[in-house]
Amino acid sequence: MGHREDAVTELEVVHETRYDYAAPVTLAHHLAHLQPIDDAGQRLLSFGLVVDPPVEPLRHSIDAFGNAQCHFSSVRPHERLTVRSTSRVRLAPRFAVLRPETSPRWDELAERLRYVARAPFVPAVEFALPSPFVPRLDALRDYAAASFAPGRPVAEAAIELMHRVHADFSYESRSTEIETPLAQAFAQRRGVCQDFAHLMAGALRMLGLPARYVSGYLLTRAPDDGAPMLGADASHAWVQVWCPGTDGVPDAGWLGLDPTNDVIPGTGHVRVAVGRDFGDVTPLRGVIRGGGGRHSLAVAVTTRRVGPVVASVRAAGVET
């Protein structure tokens, strides 16, 4: 399976969220996951967060999954809240030399994660368990089984599953809400990027395989061929499957897969946070007192290149 080597590039992301309330909010507490990940494949060059009305202080911390998060509160009455983050990252290709055939057999990998008294704990097992937005669904096990023949390398099978999810489900804005049950999204065969990520994560987990939900951003158009990328101009979501020891996958063993666009994320995807599902990595959430019981929400994301031309890695077909 071959891939084109992507160039290292720099991207700038501006993410603005605005709430307009029907009546003044007199007290607010908010939690933001907006700061991109900083690691060997993605260097965070700068990050700024501006809140209006101004708040002091911004309290930064690390969550249970290693993501940067920011807490802020306001006691100043306001009828509008605007949160604007500006990030600049340098991205290097993470999977350009991926060899899926070298990954572990999926059934042997799943067997290693089964509970055995006094056996060493494998942290990845947490992501093989159900979560609030990704419950156990027998239909997802049956759906995944077509790609996971006994003994097949996990990366090969997961890439084929990504192809199938992309082909079988339609991306349709506003076809679901975040509260839409996963079973409904599966039955109606349409949704948005969060649904695609939850569906694929659920299918992998039903086989006992760890799958992480990834929140982030991507370029509006793939720079290589100019093809439009679904889920751009807003926060995007994809998955990572755990396949340790696979050639071309970083030491941690997590291989990224974007079923919405049928690509292996390259240097056009900016990772912000990882978790079990959307609930762990919601870009902005909080509790308020006041507001009149109604509000409107507007979100705008702009991702632009400020460095060399790059592209996502399109996954080649895998023969069964």
N, C-alpha and C positions, 0 to 999 in steps of 0.2 A: 504494500500500500504506500503510494508515494504522495508527498506533499511539496508544494512550492515553499521555499525558504522565504519568510517574511523579513523585512528590514525592521530594525529597531526604530521606534517612532515616539513622538510626543503628542499627547492629546490634551485638550482643555475641555472641561465639562462645567457648564453652568446650570445649576438646578434651582429653580425658584418655585416655592409653594406658597399660595396665598389663600387664607381663609377670610371670608367676609361674613360677619355675624349679624343677625337680625337685631340684636340689642347688645349693649356693652358687656364684655367679659371682664369680671373684676378680679379673678384669680385663675391662673393657668400654670400647669406643669407639663412639660413636654420632654420627649426622648427622641433623639435623632440618630439614625444610622446613615450618615451621608459622607463620611470620610473614607476614601478608597483604601484598600489594602496596600501595605508596603512590604514587598518581599523581593526575592531574587528576580522574578519575572516581571514585576511591576513596581517600579520605584516611584514613590510619592514625592514629587518635587516641591509642591506647595499645596496648601489647603486653607481656605478662609471661610468663615461662617458669619453672616450678618443677619441679625434679627431686628425687625421693626414692628412694634416699638422696642427700643433698646432694652436689653436685659443685662444684668450683672449679678453674679459672674456666670460665664459659661463653664460648666464642670465637665471635664473630659475623663473618661475611664475606659476600661476594657471589659467586654462582656464575657460570658461563660464559654463562648466559642472563639475567643481571641479577636473579636472585632472591635474597632474603635467606636465609641458612642459618646454622645454629648447630651447632658441634661441642662435644661434652663427653665426658669420660672419667671412669672410676671405678676405683680400686684398692681400694675398701672392699668386702669380701665381702658379698654380698646375695643373697637368694632371691626378692626382688620388686623390680621397677623400675617406678616410676610417673612419667610425664611429663605435666604439665598446662600447657596454654597458655590464656591468656585474652586475647582481642583485642577491640578496639572500633573500628569503622570507620564513616565517614560516606560514604554512597553517593549518587551522582547518576546520573540516567538517561543512558546512553551512546549508545543507539540509538533514542531516542524519535522522531526525525525521519528515520529511515532511508528512503532511496529506492533500492531494489535495482536499479531499471532504469537508474540512472546509473552503475553499476559497469562496469568494463572487460569486453570480450568475453573469455570464459574461454580460448578457444583462442589469442587474441592475447597474453593475459597469460602463458600457459604458454610460448609461443614466445619471449617476452622473456627467460625464465629459462634457456633452453638455453645450454650452454657455447659461447662464441665467444672465440677467442684474443684477448687484449688488450682485451676488452670490459670495461666497468666491472662491479665485483662488486656483486651485489644480495644483501644479507644474508639476505633471506627465503628464498633458494634452499635453504638448509640444511634447511628444513622441508618441502621437496618431495622429499627423499630418504628411502629406507627407513631404519628404525631397529630396534633389537633386538626391541621388542615389536610393531612394525608393518612386517613384511617385505612385499616385493612379491608380490601375488597377482592373477593374471589374472582370477579370479572377481570381484574387487572392481572392476576396470576395467569389466568387462561390466555389473556392477550399476550403477555410476555413470553409464554412458553413456546410460541412459534419461532422465536429467535434463539432460544436457549436449549439447543439439543444437548444431551449429556456429553460432558467432556469438552465442550466448545470453549475457546479462550474468552474470558469475560469481556475484554475490550472489543473483540470482533462482534460478539453477540450484542453488546450495548450499542455499538454504532449502528448495527442493523435495526435495532429497536428504535433508535432515533429516526432513521429513515422512515420507518413505518408510521411512527407517531406523526411525523411531518406530513406524510402522504394521506393518512386516514382522518386527520382532524383539520378543520378549517379555522384559520385565524380570523376572528370577527370582533372588531371593537365593540365594547358595551354589550356583548352577548352574554356575559356573566358579571356578577359582582364578586367581591372577595369572599362574601358569605355563601356563595353558591356551593352546595355540596359537591364533593369530587365525583360522586356517583352520577349526579346530574350532568356535569360537564362531560363525563365519559359517555353517557347515554346519548347526549345530543350531538356529540362529535364536533363540537366547535367551542371556542373560547379565546382567551387572550394568553399572553406569555406565561403568566402565573399558573394558569390551568395546564398548559403544556408541560411546565416544569413539575407541577404536582403530580400529573398523570404519569410522567416517566419515572419520577422518584418512587411513586407508589407501586408501579409495576416491578421495578428492581427490588424494592423492599419485600414484596410478596414472595420473592425467590430467596430471601435471606441475604441480599446483597446491600451493602451500605451505599446510600445515595444522599448527597447534600444538595440543598437548595442554595442557589447563588443569586444575589441581587447585584445589579450594576447598571452599566450603560453600554451602548454601542453606537457606532457611527450610523448616520441615517442611510448612507449608501456604501456598499462594499467598494473600496477604492480600486480593486482589480478590474471589475467589469461594469461598475456603476449600477449594479442591481440594487433595487431598494431592499432594505433590511426591515423586516416586520418587528414591531415593538420598539422602534427608535422613537426619538422625541419624547420619551418618558423613561421612567425607570424600567429596566429590562430584567428578565429572570431566565436562568437556565439551570442545569444540574451538573453535578460531578459524581462520577461513579468511582469507587475505590478498587483499584487494580494494582496492588503493590508489585514491584519487580518488573514492570513492563518497560521495555526499551522505549525511550523518548518521553516518558512521563516523569515529572519531578519526583524527588526522593519520597515525598509524603504519599505518593501513590494515587492522587486524585486526578482523574481525566475529565476535562470539561466537555460537555455536549449541549448544544443549543437546538432542541427539537423544533422550536418555532421557525428557525431559519435553515435547519438541516446542515449545520456547520459545526466543526470543532473550533471553539473560540481561538482566535489568533490575536493579533495586535490591534484589532478593532473593537475588542470587548474590554471594558474596564470593570474589574471586580471591586465591589464595595464591601460586601459582607457575606458570610456563609452561615447556614443554620439548618434546622430540620425542615422548616417551611417558611412561608411568608411571615407568619406571626413572630418569628424570631428576629427578623431583619427588616421590619417595616421602616421605610425611610423616615417617616415622621408620625408620631402619635402622642396622645396626651389626654389629660382630663382638664375640664374647665368648669368654672362657676359663672353662670350667667349665659349670655349669648342668645337668649330668647328662644331656645329650642330648635332653631333652624340656622343653617349656614350654607354657604356655597364654597366650593373648592376649585381652585385652578392650579394646574401644574404645568410647567414648561421646562424642558430640558434641551440644551444645545450642546452637542459634542462636535468638536472640530479638530482637524489636524493642525499642529503647529510644527511638524517635523516631516520626515520622509514619508512617501506613500507606502501604505501597508494594506493588508487584507486579512480577513478571516480565512481559515483553512477549510476548504470544502472537502468533506469526507468522501473518499472514493467508495464505490460499491464493494461489498464484501461477499464473496461467493460462499454459498452454503455447501 
